[in-house]
Amino acid sequence: MQSPLFNHAEQQSQERYVIQNPQLLRVTLAGSDDILARKGAMVAYQGLVDFDGEYQTPGQRRARARTGEGLDLMRCSGQGTVYFANLAQYVHVVDVDQDGLTVDSSYVLALDSTLHTEVIAVDSQYGVSGTGKYQLNITGRGKVALMTSGQPLMMQVTPDKYVSVDADAIVAWSTGLRVQMQAQTVNSSVMRRRGNTGEGWELSFLGQGFALVQPSEVMPPQNVALGQGVGAQFGVGQHGSRAQNQNNAWN
């Protein structure tokens, strides 16, 4: 049998994490360190691999119930090769070191089990009730596989050049950065947009590090039906903060 499909054979590499193609991640398990992956993200595997639901501590369950932020994970262990993907989103591997990584859980595909995750809050500059955003802070040493809708933009932040990002487009940033959350408004009312530009909440980053931005201001595909994720928190659609404020005014 012959076909151009056979050009998409497995990538041969000694690396633990390999981008098989822009939308497919290959991870090698050697029996020592487990992989934590988004539930249901396995598309194929070879070898003797076990998949089990990851236990959440009481503290993690309380944080998830309070903030809506957290990871639904499965633990992958054994020896073999596992392929992960999620709705054909683009996959990117990031090395986490002492600087740490802050990310929305909606964009995490897989990570080393040795890494530590904790829910943190990004508060609104204006202190408007309900507009704060919760994120995951990932610390330790290891690798994290992130997903984006389309090919992303990596923006460098330096002490003399701060970066502002639409809150619906931000994926992750260096934990050491100082973050300010604000709305593009001319007064305290978040319902009045400056010049009717359609721009809403934004995050401003200061310090030394990076901010990862995706070319999309919509919710991650896996959350569209649920109305969760970054877009649901900040967008101007029916699930966004603008609609929530309007609903509160009408009720």
C-alpha positions as CSV (number, residue, x, y, z in Angstrom):
1,M,0.0,0.0,0.0
2,Q,1.3,3.4,-0.9
3,S,0.0,6.9,0.2
4,P,1.4,10.3,1.2
5,L,0.0,9.5,4.6
6,F,3.1,7.3,5.3
7,N,5.1,10.5,5.3
8,H,3.6,11.2,8.7
9,A,5.4,8.3,10.5
10,E,6.6,8.5,14.1
11,Q,9.4,11.0,14.9
12,Q,12.5,9.3,16.1
13,S,14.1,11.1,19.0
14,Q,15.8,10.5,22.4
15,E,14.0,13.4,23.9
16,R,11.2,12.8,26.4
17,Y,8.8,15.4,24.8
18,V,8.7,15.6,21.0
19,I,6.4,17.6,18.8
20,Q,5.2,14.9,16.4
21,N,3.5,17.6,14.4
22,P,2.3,21.1,15.3
23,Q,-0.9,19.6,16.8
24,L,0.3,16.3,18.3
25,L,2.7,15.7,21.2
26,R,4.7,12.5,21.7
27,V,5.9,11.6,25.2
28,T,8.2,8.8,26.1
29,L,7.7,7.0,29.4
30,A,10.6,5.1,30.9
31,G,9.1,3.8,34.1
32,S,10.5,6.4,36.4
33,D,8.7,9.7,36.1
34,D,5.0,9.7,35.4
35,I,3.2,12.2,33.1
36,L,0.1,14.1,34.1
37,A,-2.1,14.8,31.1
38,R,-5.5,16.4,30.4
39,K,-8.2,13.8,30.8
40,G,-9.1,12.2,27.5
41,A,-6.1,13.7,25.6
42,M,-4.5,10.4,24.7
43,V,-5.0,9.6,21.0
44,A,-2.6,6.6,20.7
45,Y,0.1,4.8,22.6
46,Q,2.6,1.9,22.4
47,G,4.1,-0.3,25.1
48,L,2.9,-1.0,28.7
49,V,1.2,2.1,29.8
50,D,-1.3,2.6,32.6
51,F,-3.9,5.5,32.7
52,D,-5.5,6.4,36.0
53,G,-7.5,9.4,37.3
54,E,-5.2,11.8,39.2
55,Y,-6.1,12.3,42.9
56,Q,-6.9,15.8,44.0
57,T,-6.1,16.8,47.6
58,P,-8.8,18.5,49.7
59,G,-7.0,21.8,49.3
60,Q,-7.1,21.4,45.5
61,R,-10.8,20.5,45.5
62,R,-11.6,23.5,47.7
63,A,-9.6,25.9,45.4
64,R,-11.4,24.4,42.4
65,A,-14.8,24.9,43.9
66,R,-14.0,28.5,45.0
67,T,-12.3,29.7,41.8
68,G,-13.3,27.4,39.0
69,E,-9.5,27.1,38.2
70,G,-7.8,23.7,38.2
71,L,-6.7,20.7,36.2
72,D,-8.7,17.6,35.3
73,L,-5.8,15.2,34.9
74,M,-5.0,11.6,34.4
75,R,-1.7,9.9,35.4
76,C,0.2,8.1,32.7
77,S,2.8,5.6,34.0
78,G,4.8,2.6,32.7
79,Q,7.0,2.1,29.7
80,G,6.2,3.2,26.2
81,T,5.2,6.1,24.0
82,V,2.0,8.1,24.4
83,Y,0.6,10.6,21.9
84,F,-1.5,13.5,23.2
85,A,-3.7,16.0,21.4
86,N,-6.8,18.2,22.1
87,L,-9.2,19.4,19.3
88,A,-6.2,19.9,16.9
89,Q,-4.9,22.8,18.9
90,Y,-1.3,23.8,18.4
91,V,1.1,22.2,21.0
92,H,4.2,23.9,22.5
93,V,6.6,22.5,25.1
94,V,7.9,24.9,27.8
95,D,10.8,24.2,30.2
96,V,9.8,25.4,33.7
97,D,12.7,26.4,36.0
98,Q,13.1,28.5,39.1
99,D,11.3,31.4,37.5
100,G,8.0,29.5,37.3
101,L,5.1,29.7,34.9
102,T,1.6,31.2,35.3
103,V,-1.0,29.8,32.9
104,D,-4.7,29.4,32.5
105,S,-5.5,25.7,33.1
106,S,-7.6,25.6,29.9
107,Y,-4.3,25.7,27.9
108,V,-2.5,22.9,29.7
109,L,-2.2,19.6,27.7
110,A,0.4,17.7,29.8
111,L,3.1,18.2,32.4
112,D,5.7,16.3,34.4
113,S,4.3,14.9,37.6
114,T,7.2,16.4,39.6
115,L,5.9,19.9,39.0
116,H,3.8,21.7,41.6
117,T,0.6,23.6,40.8
118,E,-1.2,26.2,42.9
119,V,-4.2,28.5,42.2
120,I,-3.4,32.2,42.4
121,A,-5.5,35.3,41.9
122,V,-5.0,38.2,39.4
123,D,-7.1,41.1,40.8
124,S,-8.7,43.9,38.9
125,Q,-7.0,47.3,39.2
126,Y,-10.4,48.9,39.7
127,G,-11.5,46.4,42.4
128,V,-14.8,45.7,40.5
129,S,-16.5,42.7,42.1
130,G,-16.4,39.6,40.0
131,T,-13.7,40.7,37.5
132,G,-10.7,39.1,39.2
133,K,-9.1,36.2,37.4
134,Y,-7.6,33.0,38.8
135,Q,-4.7,31.3,37.2
136,L,-2.4,28.3,37.8
137,N,1.1,28.9,39.1
138,I,3.4,26.1,38.1
139,T,6.8,25.7,39.9
140,G,9.6,23.3,40.1
141,R,11.8,21.8,37.3
142,G,10.2,20.0,34.4
143,K,8.3,20.4,31.2
144,V,4.8,21.6,30.4
145,A,2.9,21.2,27.1
146,L,0.7,24.1,26.4
147,M,-2.0,24.5,23.7
148,T,-3.0,27.5,21.6
149,S,-5.6,28.3,19.0
150,G,-3.3,29.0,16.1
151,Q,0.4,29.8,16.2
152,P,1.2,32.1,19.2
153,L,3.3,35.2,19.7
154,M,6.0,35.2,22.4
155,M,6.5,38.8,23.7
156,Q,9.6,39.7,25.8
157,V,9.1,41.9,28.8
158,T,12.0,44.0,30.1
159,P,12.3,46.6,32.8
160,D,12.2,49.4,30.2
161,K,9.5,47.9,28.0
162,Y,6.2,46.6,29.6
163,V,3.7,44.7,27.6
164,S,-0.1,44.9,27.6
165,V,-2.2,41.9,26.4
166,D,-5.9,41.4,25.7
167,A,-7.1,39.2,28.6
168,D,-8.9,36.9,26.1
169,A,-5.7,36.3,24.2
170,I,-3.2,35.7,27.0
171,V,-2.1,32.0,27.5
172,A,0.8,32.1,30.0
173,W,3.6,34.3,31.4
174,S,6.7,34.3,33.6
175,T,5.6,34.0,37.2
176,G,8.1,36.7,38.3
177,L,6.4,39.4,36.3
178,R,4.3,42.1,38.0
179,V,0.8,42.0,36.6
180,Q,-1.9,44.7,36.5
181,M,-5.4,44.0,35.4
182,Q,-7.4,46.9,34.0
183,A,-10.3,47.7,31.7
184,Q,-10.1,50.1,28.7
185,T,-12.5,52.6,30.1
186,V,-12.8,56.3,30.6
187,N,-14.5,56.1,34.0
188,S,-15.3,53.5,36.6
189,S,-18.1,51.9,34.6
190,V,-16.8,48.8,32.9
191,M,-19.8,48.9,30.6
192,R,-18.5,52.1,28.8
193,R,-15.8,51.2,26.3
194,R,-13.3,53.8,25.2
195,G,-14.6,55.1,21.8
196,N,-16.6,51.9,21.3
197,T,-13.5,50.0,20.3
198,G,-14.8,46.6,21.5
199,E,-11.7,46.2,23.6
200,G,-12.3,45.1,27.2
201,W,-10.0,43.7,29.9
202,E,-6.3,43.7,29.5
203,L,-3.3,42.5,31.5
204,S,-0.2,44.7,31.7
205,F,3.2,43.0,32.5
206,L,6.2,44.6,34.1
207,G,9.6,43.2,35.0
208,Q,11.8,40.7,33.2
209,G,10.3,37.7,31.4
210,F,7.8,36.7,28.7
211,A,4.1,36.7,27.9
212,L,2.7,34.1,25.5
213,V,-0.3,35.3,23.4
214,Q,-2.5,33.3,21.0
215,P,-4.0,34.8,17.8
216,S,-7.5,34.3,19.1
217,E,-9.8,36.1,21.5
218,V,-12.3,33.3,21.9
219,M,-12.6,30.6,24.5
220,P,-10.5,27.4,24.2
221,P,-12.6,25.0,22.1
222,Q,-12.9,22.5,24.9
223,N,-14.8,25.1,27.0
224,V,-17.2,26.6,24.4
225,A,-20.2,24.5,25.5
226,L,-19.5,25.2,29.2
227,G,-18.8,28.9,28.8
228,Q,-15.6,28.7,30.9
229,G,-12.0,29.7,30.3
230,V,-10.4,33.1,29.7
231,G,-13.0,34.3,27.1
232,A,-15.8,33.5,29.5
233,Q,-14.2,35.5,32.2
234,F,-13.4,38.6,30.2
235,G,-15.1,38.6,26.8
236,V,-17.9,40.8,25.7
237,G,-20.1,38.0,24.5
238,Q,-23.0,36.3,26.3
239,H,-20.6,34.6,28.8
240,G,-18.3,37.5,29.3
241,S,-18.0,40.0,32.2
242,R,-19.8,42.7,30.3
243,A,-22.8,40.4,29.8
244,Q,-22.6,39.4,33.5
245,N,-22.6,43.0,34.6
246,Q,-25.6,43.7,32.4
247,N,-27.5,40.7,33.7
248,N,-26.8,41.8,37.3
249,A,-28.2,45.2,36.4
250,W,-31.3,43.7,34.9
251,N,-32.0,41.3,37.7
